[in-house]
Amino acid sequence: MSFLAGHSAEPSSPLSSRPEHRPGSPLAVHGLTVAYNKKPVLWDVEWDAPEGRLIAIVGPNGAGKSTLVKACLGLVPVVSGQVAFFGSSLRRSRRLVGYVPQRGSVDWDFPVSALEVVTMGRYGMLGWCRPVTRRHREAALACLDQVGMADYAGRQISQLSGGQQQRVFLARALAQEAQLYFMDEPFAGVDAATERAIVDVLKRLKENGRTVIVVHHDLQTVRDYFDEVLLLNMRVVAAGPVDEVFTIENLRKTYGARLALLEQASSALADLARVS
C-alpha cells in the first residue's frame, strides 16, 4: 500500500499480539486516523470484526463509514494506525478479501460484458497473463446465477439497470471466493428484487462461515439483516451484537440531534400508513 509519507496501515508487528485484539480476527483496526485536507475524517478507530458474522457499519453522513472501508483496503492514505487481516497484512491476505464498491464510483461505460466483469474476480486464482479456463468461466457463470443474472451474462454492463449492475458486482465478489467481504452501501438505490437477492447472498455467505462488513444507511433494516453493528461518527461510538448495541441511547450518541428528526419522520410515516 502507499500512504502519506512515513505512515502505513500495514502492521509492523502482529496486531493479534496486542491484548485488545483477538488472534486471527478477520479484521483488526488499531488507532486508525484518516484526514482529508488536514481535516480529520476518522480519529483513533479501534475495532475487531468478529468472524462469520454479518456486520453493519452505521452512522450519519460524513461519519467516515466508507472512508473506514477504503482505508482498511489501502484505497485512501492514512495519517496513523494499523490494519491487519487474519493476523497478517493486506498484501499477504489479499486473496482472502473481497470488495463491492459503491455503484456510483464505477465506470459503467467500460466495454465489458457481465460475465467478463464477474470473471475478473477469478484473476487472483488464475495468476498474471494466464488464460481464463473453462472451469473459471463456469464458476463465474454460477456466481451470476446465484444473484439471478445468468441470463444477462453476455450483456454489456452499460446496458444493465442500476440494480442489475449491483448484482453483477456482487457476483464478482462471490467469484473471488474470499473469506472477508466489504460492501459499500450495496442496498443504495436498488429495487426490491435486488435487495432481496443481496440479502439472500449475505445469508448464504454467513452460512458458509464468511465475514461480511456492510456500510449501511437504513436504520430500520439493521436488526433484520445483520448480527453485529459498528456505530461510527468519526470515532467508534459502540460495537457489538445488534441486540446489545443497537439501542436508542447509542443511536443518540451516534446521530445526535439528527436522530430526533429521524424519529419524527418515522413516526409521521407510521401515522400515514395507519390512515391509508
C-alpha positions in Angstrom: 0.0 0.0 0.0 1.1 3.6 -0.4 0.1 6.2 2.2 1.2 9.6 3.4 4.9 9.9 3.9 6.1 7.7 6.7 2.8 6.2 7.5 1.2 2.9 6.7 -1.8 0.9 7.8 0.2 -2.3 7.5 1.0 -3.8 10.9 4.7 -3.6 11.8 4.1 -6.3 14.3 1.1 -8.7 14.5 -2.0 -6.9 16.0 -3.1 -10.2 17.4 -0.2 -9.8 19.9 -1.9 -6.7 21.4 -4.3 -7.6 24.2 -7.2 -5.6 22.8 -7.2 -7.6 19.5 -8.3 -11.2 19.1 -5.8 -13.6 17.4 -6.8 -14.4 13.8 -9.6 -11.8 13.6 -10.8 -11.3 10.0 -10.1 -7.5 10.5 -8.3 -5.8 13.3 -8.1 -2.0 13.3 -5.8 -0.2 15.7 -5.5 3.6 16.2 -6.6 4.3 12.7 -6.8 8.1 11.8 -7.6 9.5 8.4 -7.7 13.1 7.3 -8.7 14.9 4.1 -7.0 18.3 3.6 -5.9 18.2 7.2 -9.4 17.7 8.4 -9.9 14.5 10.4 -12.5 12.1 9.0 -11.6 9.1 11.2 -10.0 9.5 14.6 -8.2 6.8 16.5 -10.5 4.0 15.4 -10.1 0.7 17.4 -12.1 -2.3 16.3 -12.1 -6.0 15.7 -14.5 -7.7 13.3 -15.9 -11.0 14.6 -15.6 -14.0 12.4 -18.5 -15.4 10.4 -20.9 -12.6 11.1 -22.9 -10.1 9.1 -21.8 -6.7 10.3 -23.3 -3.2 9.5 -21.3 0.0 9.7 -23.8 2.6 10.6 -23.6 6.4 11.2 -24.6 9.8 9.8 -23.5 11.2 6.5 -19.9 12.3 6.8 -19.2 10.0 9.7 -16.4 8.2 7.9 -18.1 4.9 7.1 -16.9 4.5 3.5 -13.6 6.0 4.5 -13.0 3.3 7.1 -13.5 0.6 4.4 -11.3 2.3 1.9 -8.6 3.0 4.5 -8.6 -0.7 5.5 -8.2 -1.6 1.8 -5.4 0.9 1.2 -7.5 2.9 -1.2 -7.0 6.2 0.7 -4.0 7.4 2.7 -4.0 7.2 6.5 -2.3 9.5 9.0 -1.6 6.8 11.5 -2.7 3.4 12.7 -2.5 -0.2 11.7 -4.8 -2.7 10.0 -4.5 -6.5 10.0 -6.4 -9.2 8.1 -6.4 -12.6 9.7 -3.4 -11.5 11.7 -1.4 -10.5 8.7 -1.0 -7.7 6.1 -3.4 -6.9 3.3 -0.7 -7.7 0.8 -0.4 -11.3 2.2 -4.1 -11.7 2.7 -5.4 -10.0 -0.5 -6.9 -13.2 -2.0 -9.0 -13.6 1.2 -10.6 -10.2 0.9 -13.4 -9.2 -1.5 -14.8 -5.7 -2.1 -18.0 -4.4 -3.6 -17.7 -0.6 -4.1 -20.4 2.0 -4.3 -22.1 1.7 -7.6 -21.6 5.4 -8.3 -17.9 5.0 -8.2 -17.7 2.6 -11.1 -17.2 3.5 -14.8 -20.2 1.6 -16.3 -19.4 2.7 -19.8 -16.3 0.4 -19.9 -17.0 -2.0 -22.8 -17.2 -5.3 -21.0 -19.9 -8.0 -20.5 -21.4 -9.0 -17.2 -19.7 -12.4 -17.4 -16.3 -10.7 -18.1 -16.8 -8.5 -15.0 -17.5 -11.5 -12.8 -14.6 -13.4 -14.3 -12.3 -10.6 -13.0 -13.0 -12.0 -9.6 -11.1 -15.2 -10.5 -7.9 -13.4 -11.6 -6.3 -14.0 -8.2 -6.6 -17.7 -8.8 -5.5 -17.5 -12.4 -2.3 -15.6 -12.0 -1.0 -12.9 -14.2 -1.2 -13.3 -18.0 -2.9 -16.7 -17.7 -5.8 -17.5 -20.0 -9.3 -17.9 -18.4 -10.1 -21.6 -18.5 -13.5 -23.1 -18.9 -13.6 -24.0 -15.2 -13.2 -20.4 -14.2 -15.8 -19.2 -16.7 -18.3 -21.8 -15.4 -17.6 -20.7 -11.8 -18.2 -17.1 -12.8 -21.4 -18.0 -14.6 -22.5 -19.9 -11.4 -22.0 -16.8 -9.4 -24.1 -14.8 -11.8 -26.8 -17.4 -11.4 -26.7 -17.0 -7.6 -27.7 -13.4 -8.0 -30.3 -14.0 -10.7 -28.2 -12.6 -13.6 -27.2 -15.7 -15.6 -29.5 -14.7 -18.5 -27.6 -11.4 -18.8 -24.1 -12.9 -18.9 -23.4 -11.6 -22.4 -25.0 -8.2 -21.9 -22.7 -5.1 -21.8 -22.7 -3.7 -18.3 -23.7 -0.3 -19.6 -27.0 -1.8 -20.8 -28.0 -3.0 -17.4 -30.2 -1.3 -14.9 -28.7 0.0 -11.6 -29.9 -2.9 -9.7 -28.6 -5.4 -12.3 -25.2 -3.7 -12.2 -25.1 -4.0 -8.5 -25.9 -7.7 -8.7 -23.1 -8.2 -11.2 -20.6 -6.6 -8.9 -21.9 -8.8 -6.1 -21.4 -11.8 -8.3 -17.8 -10.7 -9.0 -17.1 -10.7 -5.2 -18.6 -14.1 -4.9 -16.4 -15.4 -7.7 -13.3 -14.4 -5.7 -14.3 -17.0 -3.0 -13.0 -14.6 -0.3 -13.2 -15.1 3.5 -13.9 -11.5 4.3 -16.2 -9.2 2.2 -16.5 -5.4 2.3 -19.7 -4.0 0.7 -20.1 -0.2 0.5 -23.8 0.6 0.6 -24.9 -2.3 -1.6 -28.6 -1.5 -1.0 -28.5 2.1 -2.1 -30.8 2.9 -4.9 -31.7 -0.7 -5.8 -35.1 -2.2 -6.4 -36.9 -4.5 -4.0 -35.9 -7.6 -6.1 -32.3 -6.7 -6.0 -32.4 -6.0 -2.2 -33.9 -9.5 -1.6 -31.2 -11.0 -3.8 -28.5 -9.2 -1.9 -29.9 -10.3 1.5 -30.1 -13.9 0.2 -26.4 -13.8 -0.8 -25.4 -12.3 2.6 -27.2 -15.1 4.4 -25.5 -17.7 2.2 -22.1 -16.2 2.9 -22.7 -16.3 6.6 -23.8 -20.0 6.4 -20.5 -20.7 4.7 -18.6 -19.1 7.5 -17.7 -15.9 5.7 -17.5 -12.5 7.4 -19.3 -9.6 5.7 -18.9 -5.9 6.6 -21.5 -3.6 5.0 -21.7 0.2 5.0 -25.4 0.6 5.7 -27.7 3.6 5.9 -31.2 2.2 6.6 -31.7 2.0 10.4 -35.0 0.2 10.0 -33.4 -2.9 8.5 -30.3 -3.2 10.7 -32.0 -5.7 13.1 -33.4 -7.8 10.2 -30.3 -8.1 8.1 -27.3 -8.0 10.5 -25.8 -9.8 13.5 -23.4 -7.1 14.6 -23.2 -3.4 14.2 -20.4 -0.8 14.4 -21.8 2.6 15.3 -19.4 5.2 13.9 -19.2 9.0 13.9 -15.5 9.8 13.2 -14.8 7.6 16.2 -16.3 4.3 17.3 -19.4 5.0 19.4 -20.2 1.4 20.1 -19.7 -2.0 18.5 -21.1 -5.5 19.2 -24.1 -7.7 18.7 -27.2 -5.8 17.3 -29.4 -6.9 20.2 -27.0 -5.3 22.7 -25.5 -2.3 20.9 -28.3 -1.1 18.5 -30.1 0.9 21.2 -31.8 4.3 21.2 -29.1 5.6 23.7 -26.3 4.6 21.4 -28.0 5.9 18.3 -28.5 9.2 20.0 -24.8 9.3 20.8 -24.1 8.5 17.1 -26.6 10.8 15.4 -27.1 13.5 18.0 -29.9 15.9 17.0 -30.3 14.2 13.7 -31.8 11.1 15.4 -34.7 13.2 16.7 -35.5 14.2 13.1 -35.3 10.5 12.1 -37.7 9.5 14.9 -40.1 12.3 13.9 -40.0 11.2 10.3 -40.5 7.5 11.1 -43.5 8.5 13.4 -45.0 10.6 10.7 -44.7 7.8 8.1 -46.3 5.3 10.5 -49.2 7.7 11.1 -49.7 8.0 7.3 -49.6 4.2 6.9 -52.3 3.8 9.6 -54.5 6.4 7.9 -54.2 4.8 4.5 
